[in-house]
Amino acid sequence: MCAARLDIEEASWGPSRALTLLHPVSLALAPGACLGVVGANGAGKSTLLRLIYRYLKPRTGRILLDGEDLWRMSARQAARKVAAVLQEQPTDFSLSVREIVALGRRPHLSGLAAPSGRDQEIVSRALSDMQLHGLAARRFGTLSGGERQRVMVARALAQEPQLLVLDEPTNHLDIRHQLEILELVRNLSVTIVTSLHDLNMAASLCDQVLILSSGRALAYGPPAEVITPHHVQAAFGVVCHREQLHPSGRPHLTFSLSN
Ligand SMILES: Nc1ncnc2c1ncn2[C@@H]1O[C@H](COP(=O)(O)OP(=O)(O)OP(=O)(O)O)[C@@H](O)[C@H]1O
């Protein structure tokens, strides 16, 4: 897998001319960097992610991967470069875990060609990266929420993307699997855009953070500059305290409704 540079240039979106849900957003993300998109419910995180994985076409502006406009590529070309792990999961519950993960190879297969030995190897690696080998033959519909989430990450890994988009990747996961997924994601050599609700997690995982508030970019930059009590108050309407953990000295945020 290799990593792409992501440039978002004045990208906005709304379902009609009269309604803008995402006001123009611009940012540049270096290859291999991890961007965390945070904000209150309804702030526009999923909408921005949908533009980045080419589900929605920007009403204004562009999304560029290594300088190439996502909407000037074919859907298939884009699918070879961008993979997404979404909160909505597939409804083909009767497929096995291995079959679902193998769907990630589809953009790389030509025509009706059967998967090659290399494709099978990539699928096996994705299954073992997500510790799913023991579940490979199980029907997707029989898995727990956390197991399903790991299958969706494995499918995205099998796609060998240059940019991986994750919408709340730790949903449904217990603490151990949350930490494992985050560590795995962090060690991938791809560019990552992830929405997160946990600001402490965003601060420790991400190289850059974008705070959205009511469909507008409130702040963008390294976590220490962006996740500040002032911005948190403005975006979430809560009081935020930055404390230092002992003995690591790492910053940790706590929140309250009033001082
Ligand atoms: N097609 C649409 N038509 C009308 N409104 C929409 C449409 N899509 C999204 N919205 C609204 O736009 C706002 C932003 O939605 P979005 O899903 O991007 O928020 P979010 O930050 O991901 O929220 P959450 O944290 O709750 O998942 C919400 O108020 C949502 O109801």
The ligand as an SDF file (V2000), in Angstrom:
LIG
                    3D

 31 33  0  0  0  0  0  0  0  0999 V2000
  -29.3930   14.7150    2.2140 N   0  0  0  0  0  0  0  0  0  0  0  0
  -29.6430   15.4910    3.2630 C   0  0  0  0  0  0  0  0  0  0  0  0
  -30.7080   16.3210    3.2680 N   0  0  0  0  0  0  0  0  0  0  0  0
  -30.9730   17.1290    4.3210 C   0  0  0  0  0  0  0  0  0  0  0  0
  -30.2180   17.1820    5.4320 N   0  0  0  0  0  0  0  0  0  0  0  0
  -29.1500   16.3740    5.5010 C   0  0  0  0  0  0  0  0  0  0  0  0
  -28.7990   15.4940    4.4390 C   0  0  0  0  0  0  0  0  0  0  0  0
  -27.6760   14.8310    4.7960 N   0  0  0  0  0  0  0  0  0  0  0  0
  -27.3530   15.2790    6.0250 C   0  0  0  0  0  0  0  0  0  0  0  0
  -28.2350   16.1970    6.4590 N   0  0  0  0  0  0  0  0  0  0  0  0
  -28.1700   16.9650    7.7220 C   0  0  0  0  0  0  0  0  0  0  0  0
  -26.9170   17.6350    7.7220 O   0  0  0  0  0  0  0  0  0  0  0  0
  -26.4100   17.7350    9.0460 C   0  0  0  0  0  0  0  0  0  0  0  0
  -24.9890   17.1870    9.0800 C   0  0  0  0  0  0  0  0  0  0  0  0
  -25.0770   15.7590    8.9560 O   0  0  0  0  0  0  0  0  0  0  0  0
  -23.8090   14.8230    9.1400 P   0  0  0  0  0  0  0  0  0  0  0  0
  -24.3030   13.4200    9.0480 O   0  0  0  0  0  0  0  0  0  0  0  0
  -22.7570   15.2590    8.2010 O   0  0  0  0  0  0  0  0  0  0  0  0
  -23.3860   15.1790   10.6340 O   0  0  0  0  0  0  0  0  0  0  0  0
  -22.3080   14.4810   11.5890 P   0  0  0  0  0  0  0  0  0  0  0  0
  -21.4010   15.5570   12.0910 O   0  0  0  0  0  0  0  0  0  0  0  0
  -21.6900   13.3140   10.9090 O   0  0  0  0  0  0  0  0  0  0  0  0
  -23.2570   13.9990   12.7790 O   0  0  0  0  0  0  0  0  0  0  0  0
  -23.1780   12.7480   13.8150 P   0  0  0  0  0  0  0  0  0  0  0  0
  -22.0750   13.0470   14.7860 O   0  0  0  0  0  0  0  0  0  0  0  0
  -24.5250   12.8280   14.4980 O   0  0  0  0  0  0  0  0  0  0  0  0
  -22.9900   11.4930   13.0330 O   0  0  0  0  0  0  0  0  0  0  0  0
  -27.3930   16.9860    9.9320 C   0  0  0  0  0  0  0  0  0  0  0  0
  -28.2560   17.9480   10.5290 O   0  0  0  0  0  0  0  0  0  0  0  0
  -28.1540   16.0950    8.9750 C   0  0  0  0  0  0  0  0  0  0  0  0
  -29.4760   15.8400    9.4090 O   0  0  0  0  0  0  0  0  0  0  0  0
  1  2  1  0
  2  3  1  0
  2  7  2  0
  3  4  2  0
  4  5  1  0
  5  6  2  0
  6  7  1  0
  6 10  1  0
  7  8  1  0
  8  9  2  0
  9 10  1  0
 10 11  1  0
 11 12  1  0
 11 30  1  0
 12 13  1  0
 13 14  1  0
 13 28  1  0
 14 15  1  0
 15 16  1  0
 16 17  2  0
 16 18  1  0
 16 19  1  0
 19 20  1  0
 20 21  2  0
 20 22  1  0
 20 23  1  0
 23 24  1  0
 24 25  2  0
 24 26  1  0
 24 27  1  0
 28 29  1  0
 28 30  1  0
 30 31  1  0
M  END
$$$$
